[in-house]
Amino acid sequence: MSISKPEQILFEEHYSKVFKSVYLYCKDYHIAEDATQEAFLKAFDNINQLRDVKSFPGWVYVIALNVVKKEFNRNKKIIELNFEDYQNIFSNQDEFKNIELKEDLKMLLKHISPEERKMLNLYYGFGLSLKEIAVLTDTNISTLKVKMHRTRQKLKKKAINDVVLTGEEK
């Protein structure tokens, strides 16, 4: 199958980010590579369903995650994403800056569900709007707003409790 020039451009611009995110999910290079490539092929086959081209990165990411989850269901192995991995991919900051903050955030992310982490990844990692995420995840935008708010509140409450319990300000 050959792809058009616009598809080639989309592939080259977004492959690396989607691959890294999928790899963090499965921790298997070959599965991540196959899932990412399959996701792009599925995305290009169904590109007419995409309402806004700006949503493409998040859309193909969701497709890739669905492909890799299907593979995991077949193999019965699931590995969770963690915030340190997100930071390594999405942060432009020096690796040695804010190590303590990264560790704190990593611990906080253990207190939210995979669905909540996925939602945060699409919003903060891929920079999608709530409206775009609602379309990609087939969720009502009002419901998504509530979920985002509750997830942020849950993380904030946990962070505050940790500071109060340890007596440290960070």
N, C-alpha and C positions, 0 to 999 in steps of 0.2 A: 504494500500500500504506500502510495506516495502522498506527501502532504504539501499543501500550498505554501507559498512564501509567507503569508500572514500567520499561518499555523506554525511554520518553522520559527518565526520571530517570537511568538508566544511561548513555544517550547523552550527556546534558548533563554528567554528572559526569566522563566519561572521554574524550570526543571530543578535547578539546584536547591531552591528553597523548599519545594514540595518533597523532593527526595530526602533532604535532611530531616524534615518533620516526620516523614513516614519511617525513616530509619530509626529515629528516636522512639517511635512507637514499637517497632518490632525487633530492633537490635540485630537485624540480619541483613547484611548488605545485599544479598541476591534477591531476597523477598522484597526489600524496599525498592530495588532497581526495577524488578518486574512489575510491582504494583504501580510505581510511578509511571512507567512507560504505558502500561495498560490503561491507567487513568487518563493520560493524555490522549490516547487513541479513542477511548470512550467519549471524552470531552469533545474531540474534534468531530466524531460521528454525530454528536448531539448538540453541536454548537448553536443550532437554530433555536434550542430551548433556553439559551442564555439571554436574559433580558437586558443586561448591562455588561459591556465588555470589561468595565472596571471590576466586576465581580469574578472575573475569570480565575485569578489566583486562588481565592477561597473555594470556588466551585470545584476546581480540579483537585484541590487538597481534600475536600470532602469525598470526592469520588475515589481518590487514592486510599484514604482511610477505610472506606467501605470495601475496597478490593482487598486490602491487607487484613481487615477483620474477617472477611470471608475465608481467606487463607488460614488465619489463626483458628477459626472455628473448625476447619478441616484438620489442623494439626494440634488443636487443644493447647496452645501456648499463648499466654498473654503477658505482655510486659507493659508497665505503666510509664507514662511520661513524667518527668519531674522538672521543676522550675530551673534547676541548674542547666539542664539540657536546653531549655528554651533560651536561657540567657546566652549560652554559647553560640546559639544560632542567630538570635534576633538582636543582640546587643552590639552596638558599635563602640562601646566603652572598652577601655583597657581591661584585659583579663584580670589583672590583679587589683583593680579598684573595686570597692564595695563587696569584698569577699564575705564579710560578715552579713551584709544585707542579703546577698545571694543565698547564704545558708539559712537565714531566717525565712526567706521566701520559699525556699525548697521545703522546709519543714511545714510551712503554712499550707502549701499545695497538697500535702498528704491528707489534709482535712476537708478536701472537697472531692466531689465525684468526678469520674472520667468525663461525664457529659459537661460538667462545669469547667473542667480544664480545657476541653475542646472549644467551648464557647469563648473562654478567655484567649485561647490561642488564635481563633479566628479574628477576634476583636483587636487584641494588642499585637499579636505576632504578624498577622496578615493585613492589619489595618482596615478591615472591613467595617462597614457601618452596621448598626443594628438591623436596619432594613434588609441589607444584603444577607446578613446571617440568618434572619428570619426566613428569607426565601430559600437559602441553601439548606437549612435544616427543617424546612416545612413546619415552622413554628409561627404562631400568631405573634406579631410584633409586640403587642402588649404583654403577652406571656413572657417573651424573651426579655423585655425591659425589667419585668419583675424578677426573673431569674438572675439577670446580671446584677440588679440591685441587691438581692438577697445573698448572692455569692460574694460580692464586695463587702457587704455587712458582716458576713460570716468570717471572712478573712480579717477584716478590721477588728472584730470582736476577739478573735483568737489572738491577734497580735497584741492587743491591749491587755488581755488576760495574761499573756506570757510576760509582758513587761511588769505588770503588777505582781505576779507570782515570783518572778526572779528579782524584782527590785532594781532592774537595770533599765536605763533609758538608752535607746539606740538611735 
